[in-house]
Amino acid sequence: MPMPEMKQPDPIGQTVWDRVAESHQFKHLMATKRTFVIPAFVFFLTYYFLLPVLVGYAPNFMSIKIWGNVNIAYVFALSQFFMAWVVAALFIRASDNFDKLSKDIIEEALKSPDLKAEK
């Protein structure tokens, strides 16, 4: 189904996007996204910058050999690739919920009497 023109103001001057942005459902969606995105961002940024910080401030610890010439710094650096995939997988899993909430918001917006008149 093609989306109707969403930028046409209604009689009181609000566009469909304005009404959606003010809706409780949309605010709930944004709050739900923030509860995942902000902690995930802070965690990954901390994890990412922990490597250079530890290499700089704890070189003796980071140079401990684990297996052959492989030390803790190498393992930590390689773990960042794994951690990026884990965070991405968690986001994909959480985005299923975001998509359901978004679909409900779109369906509610399309039920608007102003949009039915445009068709």
JOPERA-V18155 format. One record per backbone hydrogen bond with DSSP energy under -0.5 kcal/mol. CO is the residue of the C=O (numbers start at 1). NH is the residue of the N-H. If there is no record, write none. Layout:
CO;NH
CO;NH
This chain:
4;6
6;16
6;17
10;13
14;10
15;19
16;20
17;21
18;22
19;23
20;23
23;27
24;28
25;29
26;30
27;31
28;32
29;33
30;34
31;35
32;36
33;36
33;37
34;38
34;39
36;40
37;41
38;42
39;43
40;44
41;45
42;46
43;47
44;48
45;49
46;50
47;51
48;51
48;52
49;53
50;54
51;55
52;56
53;57
54;58
58;62
59;63
61;64
62;73
64;72
67;70
69;71
70;66
70;67
71;75
72;76
73;77
74;78
75;79
76;80
77;80
77;81
78;81
78;82
79;83
80;84
81;85
82;86
83;87
84;88
85;89
86;90
87;91
88;92
89;93
90;94
91;95
92;96
93;96
93;97
94;97
94;98
95;99
96;100
97;101
98;102
99;103
100;104
101;105
102;106
103;107
104;108
105;109
106;110
107;111
108;111
109;112
112;115
112;116
113;117
114;118
115;119
